[in-house]
């Protein structure tokens, strides 16, 4: 059984992933978010909710103890958030990190340059890539709400192949990464719906 800490658990992608974890796995979930009242309709003895800010290092370390996987789904000061997550993981000995980023951080989308708007994503990815963690950075295309699981991945250094991808598709990949030992460790994956 896998113990997963989900940071930013109220995000639109995280909510779909939580649903998949509960339906498809026996994973124990700890949901970490700033406002616990936002989490509703989760009736499971496999879920624990912790109210806290990702920048609160001590509280984050406390939440990480005993976890096998950290899945971070964040927005805001991503560079500092990445530093805090890496520090908390190093302090608690948790090695496996799944980090949601954005397509375009390596200028890998043919015909597009996203410039400074993606700098927070670039900087946070660089922090994670220089860590000693068993990370997987996901760089999805634009999220859709389509009721489908259809996606392909590209490695860092390869051109991105598409644009849109469903939240269900990304959630499927997150769950696979969390429960499959060694899958795409120390990788940065572009995620898109096949053209």
N, C-alpha and C positions, 0 to 999 in steps of 0.2 A: 504494500500500500504506500502511495506517494503522499507526502505532506507538502502542500503547495501554499506559499504566501503570495497573495495577489495584491499588489500595491496599486492604488488607483482603481479600486474595485467597483466604483460606480460609473466608470467610463462606458461608452456605448459598446465598445469592443469587449471589454472585460465582462459585461453582463451576459453577452452571448457565449463567451468562453466558460463562465461559471455554469451556465445551463448545460453546456456540453460535458464539462467535467462531471457534473452530477448525474447526467443520463448515461454517459459512456464509460465511466471509470469508477473505481472505488476510492479515489483520492480524497484525502481530508483537506479541506480548504480553510485558510485563514484569510479573511477579507479585511484589508487595511485601507481606510479612507478617512477623510477629514470629518465627514458628517455621517454618522452611522444611521441616522433616520432615513437617509436616502435608499438604504437597502430594504427592499420590501419583497414579500411573497417568496421568501426562501425558507421553506419548511424542511429542514434536513438536520439530522443529528451529526452530519459530517461537516457542518459549517460553523465557524467561530468568527465573530465580527470584532475588530479592534478599531476604535476611533483614534486617529493620530495623523500627524503631518509627516510626510516623508523627510522633511528637514530636521526632525527631532531624532537625532542619532540614537539616544539612549532608548527611546520608546521603540524605534525601528529594530534595534538589536534585540530587545526583549521579544518582539513579535517573530523574529527570525529563528530563535532558538528551537532546535529540533526539526527544522524544515529541510526538505530535500531539494526543493526548487523555489526560486523567486521569479515571479512573472510581474514585470513592471510596465504599467500602462499609464504614462504620465504626461502632463502638460504644464507649462510654466517655465521656471528657471531650470531647464533640463541639465545644464552643465553642473550646477551645484547638486541637483538631485542625483545625478549619476555618481558624483563623488561620494555623496552620503550613502547611497546604496552599496557601492563597492567597499567603502570603509566598514559598514555594518556587516557585510558578508564576510570580509576578511576577519573581523573581530569574532564572528560566531562560527567560522569554519564552514559556512554554506558555500558550495562551489558553483551550483548550476543556476544560471541567470538567463531568462528570456526577456529581451528588451525590445519594446516597440519604438521604431524610429519612423523614417519617411523615405519614400522613393526620392531620388535626386541628390542625396547627400554626397555622392561621389561623382556627380555630373554624369551619371550612367544612363540617363533617359535620352535616347537619340532625338536630336533636334530641339532640346530644351535645356536651358540653364536657369536654375532657380535662385542663384545669387545669395544675398545675405539673409533672406528670410529663413533659409535652412541652417544657418550657422549654429543655432542652439542644438539642432539634431546632429550636425557634424561634430561639434565639440563633445557632446555626450557620448557619441559612438567612439570617438578617439579615446576618451577616458576608459571606456569599457574594453576596447581592443588592447590597451596597454596594461590591463589588469591581469591577474593570474587566474581569473575565473573561467569556468567552463560556460562561456556565454554563447548565445545565439541572438544576433541582432536581426530583427525582421523589418524590412523596408517595404511596406505594402503600398500599392497604388491607392487611388481614392476609394473610400469605403462606399459600398452600396448595401441596401437592405434586401437584396434579392435572396429568395429562399433556395439557395443552391450551394453546393460544395463543388467548386470547379476552379482549380488554380494550378499554376506552375511556379517554380522558383528559379532564380538565377543567382549565381555566386557573385561576390564582390569582384569587380574587374570585368564582368560580363555586361553587355548592354541590357537594359531593362526592356522587356518584351511587350508590355501592355500598359494599360492605365488603371482601369477599374477592377475591383475585386470585392466580393461580398464579405461582410463581417463573418458570416458562417464559415466561409472558406478559411479566413485567417484564424478563427477560433479552432477549426479542425487541426490546423498546423500547430497552433499553440499547445493543444492537448497532446498531440503526438510527440512533440518535443519534450513536454513535461514528463510523460510516462515511459518514454523509450530511452533507456540509458545509452549515452554516446551518440545520439542522433544529432548531426550537424553541429557538433561542439566546436567552438572557436570559429564560427562561420557568421557571415553577414549575408542574409538572403533577401533578394528582391522577391516580392510576392504579387502576382497579377493573374487575372483570368486569361487563359489562352485566347489568342486572337482567332 
